Amino acid sequence: MGSRILVVEDETDLAELVAFNLRGAGHDVTVAHDGSTALAEIQRCQPDLLVLDVMLPDISGLEICRRLRRNAQTVRLPVIMLTARNDEMDRVVGFEVGADDYVPKPFSPRELVLRVEAILRRTIPSAEVEGPQAIALGDLVIDVPAHRVEVQGKEILLTALEFRLLLDLASRAGRVQSRDALLERVWGYAPDVETRTVDTHVKRLREKLGEGALHIETVRGVGYRALKS
């Protein structure tokens, strides 16, 4: 059974092309052509994933993403951003506001579908989670089934991707994880996919964790390591 996907794109032809390909992959797709409609549709249909254009006629995609990440009900909603901009700084800004992935225009519809399905595959229901029920790194505690993270007893709101990234590192505490390995396990991409999202997401994760960020160490030239308590 397919997932519910909301496509937000003001170019009608492109929106329909994206929707056509996603429906062909078995998903239930709704289309919105501006930010206001998109926000209303998110509340109405509660999508499993959002394909979001950056340049919209009213509210920018970046602002929509910011609002979603500030709301406990939508903080975990996966977001793939579409944009005509292919500058490194634009990608960084997109990730810093909480996007899970970034696809520059023009793009292959098949590639977009593969990116969508990679993100959906990593969204595992709590009942299917195997392994330890809780992981503690000092005062940083991960409640695995509840997808809940606390630092010094205070809950930290993380996106679904940020949670998976932290869980991946924490479950391998003491061992260095390369960027390629993280891309493959957390993002669901083959290691040869060219993307620079890992560093930006680790930076954002550290900012959210506050003092808990001390448990994530950068290993220069290699990757990252969670420090055992």
C-alpha positions in Angstrom: 0.0 0.0 0.0 1.4 3.4 -1.0 2.1 6.4 1.1 0.3 9.7 1.2 2.5 12.3 -0.5 1.8 16.1 -0.8 3.5 17.8 -3.8 3.8 21.5 -3.5 4.9 23.1 -6.8 3.6 26.3 -8.5 4.5 25.1 -12.0 1.4 23.2 -12.9 3.1 21.0 -15.6 5.9 20.0 -13.3 3.6 19.3 -10.4 1.5 17.0 -12.5 4.7 15.3 -13.9 5.9 14.6 -10.3 2.4 13.5 -9.2 2.1 11.2 -12.2 5.4 9.4 -11.5 4.6 9.1 -7.8 1.2 7.7 -8.5 2.8 5.3 -10.9 4.9 4.0 -8.0 1.7 3.3 -6.1 1.4 6.4 -3.9 -1.6 8.5 -3.0 -0.7 12.0 -4.2 -2.2 15.4 -3.5 -1.0 18.6 -5.3 -0.9 22.2 -3.9 0.3 25.2 -5.9 1.1 27.6 -3.1 2.2 27.7 0.5 -1.1 28.6 2.1 -2.9 25.7 0.4 0.0 23.4 1.3 -0.2 24.2 5.0 -4.0 23.6 4.9 -3.5 20.3 3.1 -0.9 19.1 5.6 -3.5 19.5 8.4 -6.2 17.9 6.3 -4.6 14.9 4.8 -1.6 14.4 7.2 0.8 13.2 4.5 3.6 10.7 5.1 6.1 12.9 3.0 6.2 16.4 1.5 7.8 17.2 -1.9 8.2 21.0 -1.5 9.3 23.6 -4.0 11.4 26.4 -2.5 10.1 29.3 -4.7 6.3 29.6 -4.2 4.1 32.6 -4.9 3.2 33.4 -1.3 5.1 31.5 1.5 8.5 30.2 0.6 9.3 26.6 0.9 12.0 27.4 3.4 9.5 29.2 5.7 7.0 26.3 5.4 9.8 23.9 6.4 10.7 26.1 9.4 7.1 26.1 10.6 6.8 22.4 10.3 9.9 21.8 12.4 8.7 24.1 15.1 5.4 22.1 15.5 5.5 18.9 17.5 2.9 17.4 15.3 4.9 17.9 12.1 8.5 17.9 13.3 9.0 14.3 12.0 7.3 14.9 8.6 9.9 14.0 5.9 10.5 16.9 3.5 12.3 16.8 0.1 12.9 20.3 -1.3 12.8 21.1 -5.0 14.6 24.2 -6.3 16.1 25.7 -9.4 19.0 26.8 -7.3 21.9 24.4 -7.3 24.3 26.5 -5.3 26.1 24.8 -2.3 24.9 27.6 0.1 21.3 27.1 -1.0 21.5 23.4 -0.2 23.0 24.2 3.2 20.2 26.6 4.0 17.6 24.0 3.0 19.1 21.4 5.3 19.5 23.9 8.1 15.8 24.6 8.2 15.1 20.9 8.4 14.8 19.4 4.9 15.6 15.7 4.7 16.8 15.9 1.1 17.3 18.4 -1.7 16.7 17.8 -5.4 17.8 20.6 -7.8 15.9 21.3 -11.0 16.0 20.0 -13.7 15.8 16.5 -12.3 14.9 13.0 -13.4 11.4 12.0 -12.2 12.7 8.5 -11.7 15.5 9.9 -9.4 13.0 11.8 -7.4 10.8 8.7 -7.0 13.9 6.7 -5.8 14.7 9.5 -3.3 11.1 9.5 -2.0 11.1 5.8 -1.6 14.5 5.8 0.1 13.2 8.2 2.7 9.9 6.2 3.2 11.8 3.0 3.7 13.7 4.3 6.6 10.5 5.3 8.4 10.1 2.1 10.5 7.0 1.7 12.8 8.0 1.4 16.4 6.6 -2.2 16.6 9.3 -3.3 14.1 12.2 -1.8 15.9 14.7 -4.5 17.0 17.5 -4.3 19.5 17.8 -2.3 22.7 14.7 -0.4 23.9 16.8 2.4 25.3 20.3 3.7 24.7 22.1 6.1 27.2 25.1 8.2 26.4 25.6 9.9 29.8 22.8 12.3 30.3 21.6 11.7 26.7 18.9 9.0 26.6 17.2 7.5 23.5 13.9 5.8 24.0 13.9 3.7 20.8 10.3 2.5 20.5 8.9 5.9 21.4 11.3 7.7 19.1 12.0 10.1 22.0 15.3 11.7 23.0 16.0 13.4 26.3 19.0 15.4 27.5 19.2 15.9 31.3 15.6 14.9 31.5 14.4 17.4 28.9 12.8 16.2 25.7 14.5 17.2 22.4 12.3 17.4 19.3 14.1 15.8 16.4 13.0 15.1 12.9 12.7 11.5 11.8 16.0 11.7 10.0 17.8 13.3 12.9 16.5 10.6 15.2 17.8 7.9 12.9 21.1 9.6 12.5 21.6 9.8 16.3 20.3 6.3 16.9 22.7 4.9 14.2 25.7 6.6 15.9 24.6 5.7 19.4 24.0 2.1 18.6 27.6 1.9 17.4 29.1 4.0 20.2 32.9 4.0 20.3 33.2 3.1 16.6 33.9 5.6 13.9 31.2 5.8 11.2 32.2 7.1 7.8 30.0 9.5 5.9 29.5 6.9 3.2 28.3 4.4 5.7 25.9 6.9 7.3 24.5 7.8 3.9 23.8 4.2 3.1 22.2 3.3 6.4 20.5 6.5 7.4 19.6 8.0 4.1 19.2 4.8 2.2 21.5 5.8 -0.6 24.3 3.9 -2.2 27.7 5.2 -1.1 28.5 6.6 -4.5 25.6 9.0 -4.5 27.0 12.6 -4.5 25.5 14.4 -1.6 26.9 16.6 1.2 24.1 16.3 3.7 25.8 14.4 6.5 27.9 17.2 7.9 25.0 19.7 7.8 22.6 17.3 9.5 25.2 16.4 12.2 25.7 20.2 12.8 21.9 20.7 13.1 21.6 17.7 15.4 24.4 19.0 17.7 22.7 22.4 17.9 19.4 20.7 19.1 21.1 18.4 21.6 22.9 21.3 23.4 25.1 19.8 26.1 24.2 16.4 24.7 26.2 17.2 21.6 29.4 16.5 23.6 28.6 12.8 23.0 29.1 13.1 19.2 32.7 13.5 18.1 34.1 14.5 14.7 36.9 12.3 13.5 38.7 14.5 11.0 38.9 13.1 7.5 36.8 10.0 8.4 33.4 10.7 9.9 31.7 10.7 13.3 31.7 8.7 16.5 29.3 8.6 19.5 31.2 8.5 22.7 30.4 5.8 25.3 29.2 7.1 28.6 
